[in-house]
Amino acid sequence: VKVEIKGARSLKITFDPRCRTETGCDYLQFFKEETLNTRLGKEQYTGDSFPPLEVEGDRFWYRFHSDSSNTDWGFRFTVEADMPPVSASSFPLCMQPDARTVGTLVELVNMPTGTIPIQVQ
């Protein structure tokens, strides 16, 4: 499964403390590219060992493997993106300003380098 936040410099994956799978039989893996050749982080995220993972760039792929023999809590993670600062020149000149657009532009222009959280369940 691909996770992408366009333009991010890096992505931080943080796991729910309740994560639990059958050790060695049910596991989560992370990869740098769609071919799933270059693994990121641990070889397998399994059991109750789900440390945070920092990924360079704006995307990664993950897969979950299960032998379906036992049922446990499973996994849930949050992805936070380190975004570059936004400049006013990043916006198209053809935007028609209205109260909502101007408010959004002000928020984006004044936004420090920060995070945009998404959750995967």
C-alpha positions in Angstrom: 0.0 0.0 0.0 1.4 3.4 -1.0 1.4 6.3 1.5 2.4 9.7 0.0 2.3 13.3 1.2 3.5 15.2 -1.8 6.3 17.6 -1.2 7.3 16.3 2.3 11.0 16.3 3.1 10.5 13.3 5.5 7.7 11.2 7.0 7.6 10.1 10.6 5.6 6.9 11.3 4.4 6.5 14.9 2.5 3.4 16.1 -0.4 3.1 18.4 0.8 1.7 21.8 -1.9 -1.1 21.5 -0.2 -2.6 18.4 0.1 -6.3 18.7 0.4 -9.2 16.2 1.3 -12.8 16.4 5.1 -12.7 16.7 6.8 -13.8 13.5 3.6 -14.9 11.8 1.8 -11.6 11.4 4.0 -8.7 10.5 4.1 -5.3 8.9 7.0 -4.2 6.5 7.9 -0.9 5.1 9.6 -0.2 1.7 11.2 2.7 -0.1 9.7 1.9 -3.5 6.8 0.1 -5.2 8.9 -2.9 -6.2 9.3 -3.6 -2.4 13.0 -4.3 -2.7 14.5 -1.7 -0.3 13.2 -2.3 3.2 12.8 0.6 5.6 13.3 0.2 9.4 13.1 -3.2 11.0 12.8 -6.4 8.9 9.5 -7.1 10.5 7.2 -5.1 12.8 5.6 -7.9 14.8 4.5 -8.9 18.3 4.5 -5.8 20.4 7.7 -4.3 19.0 6.6 -1.2 16.9 9.2 1.6 17.4 8.8 4.9 15.4 10.2 5.1 11.9 11.6 8.1 10.1 11.5 7.9 6.3 13.3 10.3 4.0 11.2 11.7 1.2 7.5 12.0 0.6 6.3 8.4 0.2 6.7 4.8 1.2 5.0 1.5 0.7 3.9 -1.0 3.3 2.5 -4.5 3.4 0.9 -6.6 6.1 1.4 -10.4 6.1 -0.8 -12.7 8.2 -0.9 -16.5 8.5 -4.5 -16.1 9.7 -4.0 -18.7 12.5 -4.6 -16.3 15.5 -6.3 -13.0 16.0 -4.7 -10.1 17.9 -5.2 -6.3 18.2 -3.4 -5.6 14.9 -1.7 -2.3 13.9 -2.5 1.4 13.6 0.0 4.1 12.7 0.1 7.8 12.2 2.2 9.6 9.6 3.5 13.1 10.1 5.1 15.0 7.3 8.0 17.5 7.6 6.9 20.0 5.0 9.1 22.8 3.6 8.0 26.4 4.3 5.3 27.7 1.9 6.0 31.0 0.1 3.4 33.3 -1.4 4.9 32.6 -4.8 3.7 29.0 -4.5 0.1 30.0 -5.2 -1.3 30.6 -8.7 -2.1 34.2 -9.6 -5.5 33.2 -11.0 -7.1 32.5 -7.6 -10.2 34.6 -6.9 -9.8 35.9 -3.3 -12.7 35.5 -1.0 -12.8 35.4 2.8 -12.2 31.6 2.9 -9.4 31.7 0.3 -7.6 34.6 2.0 -7.9 33.0 5.4 -6.4 29.7 4.0 -3.6 31.6 2.3 -2.8 33.5 5.5 -2.7 30.2 7.4 -0.4 28.5 4.8 2.0 31.5 4.4 2.3 31.9 8.2 2.6 28.1 8.8 6.0 27.2 10.2 7.7 24.1 8.9 5.6 21.5 10.6 3.5 18.4 10.3 0.4 17.3 8.4 -0.9 14.3 10.3 -2.8 11.4 8.6 -3.9 8.1 10.2 -3.9 4.7 8.7 -6.0 2.0 10.4 
